[in-house]
Amino acid sequence: MKLYIKQKVFTLKDRFTVWDADGNERYYVEGELFTWGKKLHVYDTANREVALIQQKVFSFLPRYFVYVNGIEIAEIVKEFTFFKPRYTIHGLNWSVEGDFFAHEYTVSENGRPVVQISKEWMTWGDSYELNIADDAKETEALAVVITIDCVMAQAASAAAATN
């Protein structure tokens, strides 16, 4: 199954829509504006929250918790590295490999792809294609990809602020 994420460029809080290959809305993601740490809510088209992504505030390295249907399913931690970002996903037994700066990476379980992510270039705002191998893992895969994108966006924002 393929899903597409297109993030809006000018917005005070995170807000974007996720479409399927036929152009139908599948999910929308909305962040909270005034919170300690980042919180992103993922809603289905019936306006039910299917996932919550919440940043742990007081942590040396970026650390996020992923909840699906109110149950914590994963903790995603950006590891301390000098040259290439690396992420650990606790709770799902998933690993992440690829080129994060180019937004071309794969999330795998026991060596088998769960979701492959690729960035669509030459678009207004960030646009991504998610190729999810197992429909049963759609919500979890979407939440993990959104979390990794959130960590990368915060790192880019922090780097831009220091320049």
KACOR-V326043 format. One record per backbone hydrogen bond with DSSP energy under -1.0 kcal/mol. CO is the residue of the C=O (numbers start at 0). NH is the residue of the N-H. If there is no record, write none. Layout:
BEGIN
co = {CO	CO}
nh = {NH	NH}
END
This chain:
BEGIN
co = {0	2	3	4	13	15	16	17	17	18	19	23	26	27	28	29	37	38	39	40	41	41	42	43	47	49	50	51	52	53	56	61	62	63	64	65	65	66	67	70	73	74	75	76	85	87	89	94	96	98	103	104	105	106	106	107	108	111	113	114	115	116	117	125	126	127	128	129	130	133	134	136	137	138	139	140	141	142	143	144	145	146	147	148	149	150	151	152	153	154	155	156	157}
nh = {131	129	18	127	30	28	5	25	26	3	22	19	17	42	15	40	54	31	52	29	49	50	27	46	43	68	41	66	39	64	58	77	55	75	53	72	73	51	70	67	65	89	63	87	78	76	74	107	105	103	98	116	96	113	114	94	111	108	132	106	130	104	128	6	119	4	117	2	115	136	137	140	141	142	143	144	145	146	147	148	149	150	151	152	153	154	155	156	157	158	159	160	161}
END
